[in-house]
């Protein structure tokens, strides 16, 4: 009897033994380990050769990719487990009392906004640095400096983590099966799926944005025209029901309930109500086992992402990496992980353990090959706010008369105060650029059909308001205004607006300030130089090194300009805030 049981047991264990001995299973020791002083409460976030994580003691910790402690920010309250980082290395974290905090790349607080309700997912960061913020029943859009652009109230709760789509907007799935897609300006498209899908992915088909819905019974819907709501349907013959999906280009990687990854390529055939064409290109086994994840995995259960290196699956029990042709790159199994790990652009996996220790594993030597600026990778697109086109007032003959200007300025100020810029954002920016830059001949605006030109105080006000609704896309215009407007007060307003926006990832504005400050023709106007000193300090506080190295050098030059005492005082004040 015993002789018969042994071969049967070996047969049952053989697949597991073969799997455990696979060459791509990582079994090495950590690259480094660091004690945290608390348990990690959410996934770490790796970015630009560093990693940031939140702990249960209310601290935000950062380490370099070599394991060197960088900074420790104490939030003075219990944190939510959702951490986000911008291209400039700014970290956004929420407290349980509803406070949203921005922390720069050297661990200093930039600003706070009271959301009145805690975050339910990480902040998503738009192409121009704007923030999409999610509480239980609200979607809020803020500038990178924390000024509200718009907010929308949700009638029902969402059942999936928000998805950043291929067109720079966001997708939400509500518990009644309603699919909501918000564009960057708060306009909404809705589609009723009838039932809640099992997985959702954003695709880019022939240059157009599409939403893929996958259901538990293998049905699929492809919303391939968001303007008309055109939908094509089909059935996917997958070996297991879908659990999660992520899109890239015209493909979607789908995690199945049995732990396999499938790569599919849906394609509309251009005829309404006809079945969607689809192709299952391959399936491969991940580290996840059947039944390991809940039917609707959340942000603390699973992270699935797809970039130019391949497809990656991360969970508390481990991580798997795949080439886009289905070959498995590696598999690592984790024990005692406090949360799902993070996989950085430099090929390092970061995992916080229940033993309050952060472990770093070198899994790949490949580094993401992508165009970069000073800090991180460039955004995938833009929102068209750098050159929003002629405003609706561009051809109005009397648009620069005093009464018209006062009325228009007050309407924009009111929208900014109420956080209701929303769908009017491009119109407001176009008009403000036309007004502020009315003396310039640039691609951003055209001259007035009348012979009028706004006086400097109106050009100043237009530049000032751009600082409240601007983004990194607005920086080139404001830099051009600073360089070319002949009126010092307008130049000062442009510099102050750049500082209020706070984002200069390409160093465009800082270069303009350097050219104005340094010989052979150093700037000596006290008003302009004081505004420049304040703007340099703001840019450096927002982004930290390496921008702050150049910034402090420029502030040192201003502080030694003995014939401009007010600017000297401002420069010294800015340096104190940067070095303390």
N, C-alpha and C positions, 0 to 999 in steps of 0.2 A: 504494500500500500504506500509506504514512504517513498519507494522508488518511482511510483507513478506521480506523486505530488510534486516532487522536485522539478522534473522537466516542465510541468504545467506552470509552476511558479516562475521559472526562468523565462518561459515564453511571455508571461504577463509583464515581467520586469524588463524585458529586452528593449522595448521602445524607449523607456525612461533611461536605461543605461546608455543606449546609443546617443540619446539626446544630451545626457550629462557629459558625454565624452566628445561632443562635437568640437571641432577646432576653433569655432568662432565664439565659444563661451569664454568670457573673461573670468579668470580666476586669480589675477594678480593682486598684490597688496595696494592699498591706497598710495597715491602720489604723495600726499601729505594729510595730516589730521590736525584739527584745531578745536580746543575746548571753547564752548560757547557761553557757558554760565547759565543756560536755560534751554528749554526745549523749542525746537523750530516749529512754528505753528502753521506754516504754509510753505509752498514750494519756494526754494531759493530762486533768484533771478540773476542769471549770468549775462554780462554785457561788457564789451571792451576790456577784456583781460581782468575783470573783477567780478565779484558776486556779492549780492546783498540778500539778507534774509531777516525775517521778523521772529522774535522769540516771545515766549509767554510772560516774560518779565517786563514787557513794554519797551524793549530795546530793538533798534534796527542796527544790524552789524554788517560790516563790509570787509572783505578780504581780497587780496590780489590773487591772480591765478597761480602764483607761486606759494600761497599760504600766508603771506604777510598781513597782519591786521592793519586795516586802513583807517577805520573810524568806527565809533559807537555813538549812535544818536538815541537819547532817551526821550520817548514821546510823552512822558508824564501822564500815562493812562494806558488802559488795555487796548491792544491793537487788534484789528481784523487781520485775517491771514493772507490778504491779497496785496502783493507788492508789484509795482510796475516801474519801468525805467525808460526814460526818453533817450533819444539819440545823443543828447548832450550829457547823459549820465545822471540827470535829475531823477530822484526816486520819489514816487507818489505812494503814500500809505494812508490808510484810514484808521481812526480810533473808533472804539465801540460806541462812543457817545455821538458819533456822526461828524466828527471833525476830520477834514481832509488836509493832509500836511504834505508840502513839497520840501524835499531835502536835497541839497546840491551834492555834487560828486565828491566833496570833501567832508560831508556829514553835517552841514550847517543848514538850519531851517531857513527857507525862503519866504514862505507864506502859509497861512491857514485859511480855510474856507469852511464855514459851518453848513453842512448839508442837511442838518436836522434829522438825519437817519443814517445808520451805518452802511458801508459798502456791502454789496452782495456779490461782487466779482471784481477782478482787477480793473483799474482804469485802462481803457484802450486809448492809444495815442495815434492821432491822425497824421497825415503826411506833412502837414505844416506845423506840427507840434501841439495842435489843439487836443483837448482831453475830452473823452467821452466817459462820463461817470454814471454809475448805476447804483441806485438804492432800490428798496423793495418795490416801490411803485413810481419811480421817476427815472427819466433819462435826462442828464444834464450835460451841456457842452460848455467847457471853459476854455479860455485862452491859456497858453503856457504860463502866464503870470497870474492866473486865478480869476480873471474877469469873466462873468457869465455871458455867453452869447445867446443861449436859448435853453429851455427846459420843456419836457413833455411829460404829462402824467399818464401812467398806464392804467387801464381799466381792470386788467386781471394780472395775475402773477406770471412771471416767465418760468419756463421749465428747463431751459438750457442756458449755459453760460453764453453771454453775448458773443457774436462772431463779427470780426472785422472783415468786410467784404472786399472783393477785388477792385472795387471802384472807390475805395476810401471811406465808405459809409459803414453802418453797423446793421446787423440782422438780429432780431429777437424772435423767439418762439414762445407764444403764450399758452397757458394751460387749456384754452378752448380750441387749440389748433390754428389760431391766427398767426400768420407769419408777417412780421413788421420789418420793413427796411427803411431806416432813416438815412438820408443823405447828410453830408457835413453841415448843411445849413438848416436842418430840422424838418425838411419836407419828408413826408412819409408815404410809402407804398405799402399796401396790405393785400394779403392773399389768404383766403380761408382754405386750409387743407382738410377740414372736416374732422380729422383725428390728429393727435400729436404725432409727428414723425419720430422715428427712432434715431435718426441722424440727419444733420444738415451740413451742406458744404457750399462754399461760394466758388464759382468758376468764371473763367474768362474765355468765352467762345467766339473766335473770329473777331476779337476786339470788343465784343459786347459782354456785359455783365449778366450772369445767370445764377440762379439759386437751385441747387439740387436737394430734393427731399427724398429720404429713404425710409421706408416703413417696415415694421416687424414682419409683415406677411410677404416681403420681397417686392412689394409694389414700389415704384419710383415715380416722381414728378419732377419735370425740368421746367422751371419758370425762366424762359429764355428771352423774354422781352418785358422789362419792368414797366415800360410806359403803357403798353396795351394789356399787360397781364397774360400774354400768350403762354399756354402750358401744354406740354406734351407728356404723355404717360407711357409707362412700360412696366415690365416685370424683369427683375434681376434674378437669374438662376445661381444664387450664391449658395455655398455649402452650409451656411449658418446665418441666422438673422443678423442685421447690422447693429452695431452698438455705438459707434462714433465715426465721424468722417472729417476729412480735411481736404480742401481743394488747392490745386496749384495749376495755373494755366487752364487747360481743357481736361485735366485729369483729377480724379479724386481717390485718395487712399482711404479705405474703409476698414475699420477694425470690426471683426465679427465676434459674435458671442462666444465662439469656441476658442478664441484667442488668435485666430489667423488674421493676417493682413491681406486685403485684396486691392489691386489697383484697377480702377474702372475708368472708361472713357465714354461718357454719354455725349450724344450729338443730336441736335434737332435736325430734321430733314427739310424744314422750311414750310411745311404744310400744316395748317391748323388741324388739331384733333387727330393727327396721325401718330402712330406709336413712335416713341423716341428711339433712335438707334443707340446701341450700346455695345461695349466690348469689355470683357473681363480679361485683362492682360496677363495677370498672374495672381497667385495666392502663395503665402508663405507663413510659417508658424512663428509667432512672437513668444516672448517669455510668459505671456498671460495665459492662464488656464481657464477652461470652461467654468463659468459660475464664479470666477474670482471677483468680478466687478458687478455693481448693481445694474439693473436694467437701464437706468439713466445716469451714467457716471457723471459726477460733478467735477468742479475744478480741483478739488482736493483728492479725487480718485484717479484721474487720468490726464495726461497731456499728450496730444498727438499733433505732430507738426511735420511739415514737408517743405524742404528748401532745396537749393541747387546741389547739396551734397547727397540728399536722399530722404528717406522717410524714417521718423523716429517715434517710438512708443515708450512712454514713461509712466510708471505706476509705483505704488509703495513697495511692491515686491521685486522691482527691477526695471530694466530698460532694454530695448532692442533697437538696432539700427539696420536699415535696408538700403541697398542701391535702388535706383528707380527702375532697374530691370528685374528686381525680385531677389537678387542675391543678398543673403544676410551678411551684414558687415561684422556684427558682434552681438553678443547677448550677455547681460550681467544680471545676476540674481542678488537681491539685497535682503539682508536680515536686520531687523531692529530699526528700520527706517521710520522716523517720526512723520514723514510726509513724502510726497512724490519728489523725485530729484529734479535737477535742472541740468540741461546739456548745453554747454556754451559754444560759441562760434569757433573757439580754439580747440575743440575736441575733448574738453574736460567735463566729466560728470560730477556734479556736486550733490551730496546726500547728507541731510542732517539726521542724526540718529536719536533714538530714545535715550541714549546715554549722554545727551547734551554735547555731542562731538560732531563736527562737520568733517566729512570724508570727501576727498577729491580723488577721482580716478582718471588717469589718462587713457582714453579709449581710442582716440584717433589722432594721427599726426596731420591730417588734412585741416587746413584753415579755410573758412569760407572766402572764396575769391570774389570780391565785390568792390565796386567803387565806393571810396570812403572820403569823408571830409576830415576835419580836425579830430572828431570824436568817433562816431559810429558810421554805419552804412547809410547811404543816401536813401531817402524815401522812395517808394515805388512810383510815385506820381505827384501831381500837384492839383490844387483846387481852383486854379485860374484866378486867384486873388492878387497875384503880382501884376497882372494886366487885365483888370476886369472889364475893359471895354468902355465905350461911351456910356455915361449915365443917361437916364431918361430926360435929364435937364440939359444935356450937352448942346442942343440946338435952340434952346430958349434964349431969345435975344436979351431979356432983362434978368438973367439968372444971377448976375453979380451985383444987382442993385441991393442997397442996404436992407430994405424990407424983406426981400427974398432970402438973402443970406441969413438974417436973424431967424426967420421962420424955419429954414432948413436945419440950421445948427441946433435949434431947440428941439426939433423932432428927433434928431440923432442923439442928442444928449439924453433925452427922455428914454429912448430905447436902450441906451447903455446903462442908465441907472436902474431900469427895470429888468435887465437881462433878457431883453426881447429883440435883439438884433436879428436873429433867426434868418428867414428867407430873404430879408432885405440886405444881408451883409454885403453882397457884391455891389448892389446899387449904392449903398452908403460909401463903400470904399472908392468906387469909381468917382462919385461926386466929390469926396474929400480930396482925392488925388488931383482932380481937375482944378479944384479951388486952391489947394496948397501949391500946386505946380503950375499955376497959370502963367508964370513968366518963363517957364522952361519949354523947350521944344523936344519932347521925348516920346517914345512909343506909348507912354502911360496915359497921355492926355492930349487933347488938341486945344487950340486957342478958342476963346469965346467968339461967337459970331458977332458980338458987339465989340466996340473998341475999349470996353471997360476991363480993368484988371482989379481984382480985390486988393484993398490996401493991406499993409503988413499984418495988422491985428487979425484980419480974417484968415490970411494965409497961415498965421501962427495957430489960430484955433483949429483949422482943418488938420494941421500936422499933429497938434495935441490930441485930438480925438482919434486919429489913426493909431496912437499908442495904446488906446483901450481896446480896440478890436483887431489890431494887426497881429501878424505872425511872422515867421521867418520869411514867408513869401513877400512881405511888405518891406523888409529891410533894404533891398536894392533901391526902391523908390525913395525911401527916406534918406538913404545915403547920398543919392543923386541930388536930392533937395538940399542937403547939408553942403554938398560940394559946390553947387551952382547958383543958389539963390543969392542975390546981392545984398539982401537985408539981413543984418546980424541977428535980429530978433527971430526971424524965420529960421535961420540956421540953428539957433539955440533951441527952438521948439522942435526941430527935426531931431537934434541930438537927444533931447529929453524923451521924445517918443521912442527912439531906438532903445534907450535905457529902460523905459517902461515895458516894452515888449520883452526885453531881456535875453532874446535868443539871437545868436550870431554864429552859427556853427561853422560857416565858411570863413569867418574872420573878415568879412567884407567891410562892415562898419568900423571895426578896430583899425583896419588898414587906412581907411579914410581919416580917422582921427589922428593916426600917426603922421600922415602926410601933412595935416594941418598944424600939428604941434611942433614938429621937428624942422630944423633948417632945410632949405635955405630961406624960407619965408615963414617963420614961426608965427602962429596965431597969437595976437595980443589983445583982442577984444575981450574985456572982462566978463561980459554976459555970456558970450559964446563959449569961452574957455571954461567958465564955471559949469555950464551945462554939459560940456564934453567930459569934464572930470566926473560929474555925477553919473553920466551914461557909462563911462568906462567902469566905474565901481559896480554899477548894476549888472553889466555884462559879465564881469569877473565873478561876482557873487553867484550868479545863476549857473555858470558853467564850470567855475573853478579851473584848475590846471588842465591843459597847458595855456589856455587863454589868459589866465590871471598872471602868468609870468610876464607876458608882453604888457598886460594892463598895468601892473605895478611899476614897470619900467617907465611907461608913459606918464603915470601919475607922479612919479619921482621927478620927471622933467617939468611937469606943471608946478609942482611944489617948490621948485627952485627958480621959478619965474618971478623975480622980486618986484616987477612993475605991475603985477596983477594980484593984489593981496586977497581978494575974495576967492579967486580961483585957487590960489595957494591953500587957503584954509579948507576949501572943499576937497582938494586933492589929498590933504593930510587926513581929513576925516574919513575919506574912502579907504585910504591905506590902513588906517586903524581897524576898520571893520573887516578888512581882508586878512589881516595878519594876527588878530587877537585870537 
